[in-house]
Amino acid sequence: QVQLVESGGGLVQAGNSLRVSCVSSGRTDNGSPMAWFRQSPGKEREFVASISVTGGSTAYAASVKGRFTISRGSAKNTVHLQMNNLTTEDTAVYYCAARIGTYSESYRTPRFYRYWGQGTRVTVSS
């Protein structure tokens, strides 16, 4: 059994920062490629960022590159997403995802990820 638990969402004003985190347990305890996706009402779930097991490789969606940073915590089963200079367009439910297998920067659709968290809501006000 694999569980992913997100935390850190909330309400923030545009231009400010927020960090969301994800802790995995179970089969992914020793680390697995992980990613963040987000979904707004009426829109499909979209890729935000991903990170390899070691944290040495990362990938970002064009819309967040330069503003968001994905990183590993001190434990391999923890991933953070630091979000800076937030805009109202970043308002969404943010989901943590993990896959069993190799990492690739090209894995940017939900079908590549087997395990999902319940999501944490991020609301950016103008």
Buried (B, 14 or more C-beta within 10 A) or exposed (E): EBBBEBEBBEEBEBEEEBBBBBBBEEBBEEBBBBBBBBBEEEEEBBBBBBBBBEBEEBBBBEBBEEBBBBBBEEEBBBBBBBBBEBEEEBBBBBBBBBBEEEBBEEBBEBEBBBBBBEBBEBBBEE
